[in-house]
Amino acid sequence: MNAVPKSILITGAASGIGRDTAFALAALGHRVYATTANDAQADALRAECLERRLPMTVFRLDITDADDRALAAPLVLDVLINNAGVGESGSLAEVPMERIRRTFEVNVFSTLELTQLVLRGMIERRLGAVLFVSSIAGRLPVPFLMPYSMSKFALSAAGAGLRAEMDQLGAGIQIALIEPGAFHTGFNQAMTASKYQWMAHGSYFSGQVARMQAAEARQFRLLEATNTGSIVQLIVKAALAPRPRLRYTAPWLQGLAVRLARVFGV
């Protein structure tokens, strides 16, 4: 257990990386506020807490809802982990703009609104850390995933810029970016499938749908890590570090591939 337990709020804790991180931090003895997008998810997570005999405070916090965001205001938090996010896919030549707007609303605007609210208390206490869960897709453009990829590019830029601003402020606030690659949580499959809700008929690419679906399935089998352990370990490390690095990326091989691709201008 960490010597000094921290008070940590994590959004998007219903499943996948968020849920696994919440349980990892609770197992270390930290006070974890694990939040979900709706009540049904919160009920399921509470039941899992009882089953695992790990204490966590679980409640609904839809980050797009101002009343839900306000629930974080009275909490005295040491760490905010901005993990909540949505995935959207499709060609930028034709993806409905409301899908892009919704993606940015969740992944960027609402995330920043919650961050600003929590930062007020942290700056006043001159102590705290904010982690933004971005993505490898926020460093390298991914065709047909650009609605999601663009939002993560924006979030990564926001995190890097906010880190510099907090350093200049000198209030002891730490900012870090978490950049997961492909993990087998079901998120990637749901995101890539979203475009087929409207691409099957009338799309520029409707004649390529079957081929695209088969290629995506192959890529997932090849790339996805079978468990979230590597990225969860890094999130925990960043959350507890006195001075975290700017970026934490896993699986490491995917992170290396992205860095090489950027170096060579791919």
N, C-alpha and C positions, 0 to 999 in steps of 0.2 A: 504494500500500500504506500502511496505517496505520503511523505512526512506531514505535509499540510494539506488536508482535503480541500478541494476547490468546489465552488458552486458553478455548475456548467449547464447552459441551456443549449440544446441541439434541436434544430428544426428538421422536419422530414424524417422522423425516427420510426416510421411505421414499418419499414422494411429495408432490406439491403444494407448498404454501407452505413446509413444513419442508425438503424436499429443495432447493428453489430457494434458500432462505436459506442452507443449509449450503454450497452451491456458491458463492454470492456471497461469503460470508465467507472461504472457502478461497482464492478468487481474489484476495482482498485480502491474503493472506499470513498469516492467523490460523491457529492450531492448532485445528482443528475436530474434536470428537468427535460424529460423526453417528450417532444411535442409532435403532433400529427395534424394532417390536413382536415380530418373529420372525426366525428364522435365514434363511429364504428371502428376506425383504426385505433383510436385511443383505448376503447374497451378491449380489443384484441391484445394490445400491448400490455395493458394492466394484467390481463390473464396470464400472459407469458412471464411477466415479472413474478407473479405469485408462484408459477410453476418452477421458475428458476431460483426462487427465494432470494431475489436481488431487489433491494428497495430502490425505487425511482419514483419521482413525481411525474405523472403522465397526464397530459391534458391536450385538448385541441387548440392548435394555434395555426389557423389558416393565415399565412403571411400576407395574403392579398386583402384581408379583412382588417380594417382599422381597429375595430373593437377587440379582435383577437390579438392584434399586435400590442394593444394597450395592456394586456395581461402581463407582459414582460416588464412594464415600467416599474412596478414596486419591488421587483426582485433585485437582490444584491448579487450581481453576477461577477465572477472572476473571468469566465470565458463564454463567448458566444460562438457557436459553430453553425454557420449558415449552410446547412446541407439541403434544405428543401429546394426542389427544382422539378421542372417538367421537360420532357423531350418532345421534339417535333421535327418531322422530316419532310422532304419533298424538294423538287427543283425550284430554284428561285425564279425561273422563267414563268412559273404559273402557280406557285403555292398561294392559297388564299391569304391575303394580308392579315386578316383577323387572327390567323394561327400564329403568325410571326409576332403580332402585337401581344397576344396572350403569353407567348413564351418569354418575351422581354418583361412583361408585367410581373411574372413570377420570378424569373431567374435574375433579373436586374433591379427593376424599380422597387418591388416590394421587399426584396432582400436589403436594399439600401435604406428603405424606410425603417425597417426593424433595426438595422445597424445604427442608424442615427439615434433612435430612441434609446437603445442600450448604451450607446457611447456617452450619453449625457451623464449617467451615473458613474461610469468608469472614469471619465475625465474629472468629475468632481472629486472622486476618491483617489485619483491619480494612480490607478491600477486597473489592469484588465488586458484581455486579449480577444481578438476577433479573428476567426478563421473563415475563409470563403472556400467552399468546396466548388471548384471550377471543373476543369476537365482537360485532358490532353487535346480534345477537340477545340479547346480555347487557345491552342497554340499553333495548330495546323488546320487549315480549311479542309473540310471533309465533304466532297460532293454528295448531294442529296440529303445531307444532314445540316445544311447551312442555317436553317432557322435556329437550331440548337447551338451549332458551332458559333454563330455570330454572337449569341447571347453570352456564351462563355468567354469569347474574346473580350466582350465588354466587361464582364465581371472580373476577369483577370487584370485588365487594365485598371479597373476601379480599385481592386485590392492593392496593386502595386503603387498607385497614386496615393491612396489613403495611408499606406505605410509611410511614405515619404512625408506626408503632411503631419502625421502623428509624431514622427521623429522630430520634425521642426517644432512642433508644439511643446515637446519635452514633458508630456504628462504621464509618461510611463506606460503608454498604450502600445501593445504589440499587435501587428497585423501579419497574417501569413496566408498563403494560397495553397490549397490542396488540389492536386491535379490527377484524379484517377484515370487510368486507362480503361481497358475493357475487362469487366468482371461479370461473372455469370450470376446476375441477380434478377434477370428478366427485364430490366430497364431498357437495355439496348434493343431487345426484340420488340418491345412495345413501341419504342420510339421509331424504329425503322418501319414497323407495320402501319404507323399512323398515316403515312402518305398514300397507302393503298385504299384508304377509305374514299379517296376522291380521284386517284390516278387510274383506276381500273378502266374507266370509260371516258373518252374525250381528252385524255392527257396527251401531250406530245410524245410521252414515253409509254403509252398504253400497250404498244406492241412489244415492249421489252420487259413487262412486269414479271412474267414467269422467270426469265433469265436473271433479273435483278434479285428476286427472292431467293433463287438457288445460290447465287453468288454471296448474298448476305449470310445465308445459313452456313456456307463453307467458311467464310471469314470468322464467324462467331466460334465455330468449332476449333479453328486454328488459334485465335487470338485470346479468347476470354479465359481469364484466370478462374479456376474452379472454386475458389473461396476468397473472401475479402480480407483475409488476415494481413496481407502486406500493407494495404492502404490503411486499415484500421490502426495498425501499429504506428504508422506515421502520423495519423491524426492525433492519437494519444500523445505521441512525442511532441508534436507542435503545440498542443494544448497545454502541456505541462512545462515547456521550456521557458526559462527566464527571458531568453532572446531567441525566438524561433527564426529559422531561415525564411527567406521570402517564399520559396517554392518547395513543395514536397510532392514527389511523383512516384507512383507505383502502378503496375509492375515496372521494375527498373528497366527491363529490356525495351518495353514500349516507350518509356521516357527517353531512353538513349536514341531510339529510332527517330523520334520527333526532333530531338536536338540535331541529329545528323541531317535530317531532311531540311531543317531551317538553314543549317550551315551551307548546304549545297543548293539552296534556293528551289527545293522541290515544291 
